[in-house]
Amino acid sequence: MPVYEYQCRDCGEIKEAFQKISDPPLTTCPHCNGGLKKLISQSTFHLKGSGWYVTDYGGAKNQNKECNKTKPNTKSKEPKTTSKKTTVSKD
């Protein structure tokens, strides 16, 4: 459940509240009965585990396998033909 911070407009006291996203915001200060405004605070979001950094993602073996899968087939089974210019002389 998210933690929301509210600050009283009258006394300046800051209150934290555990609320569901669907809950209505708090409107009155429990200390002085003044009006509350919702604060935007810094989140504590952390990415944990492997795979979040360039150095953690995949190894050399995985990169080579992926490169081989995506390379276009450059070897053709059909014989290569070369075009030669021929000149036709008019006599």
Secondary structure, 3 states (H helix, E strand, C coil): CCEEEEEECCCCCEEEEECCCCCCCCCECCCCCCEEEEECCCCCCCCCCCCCCCCCCCCHHHHHHHHHHHCCCCCCCCCCCCCCCCCCCCC
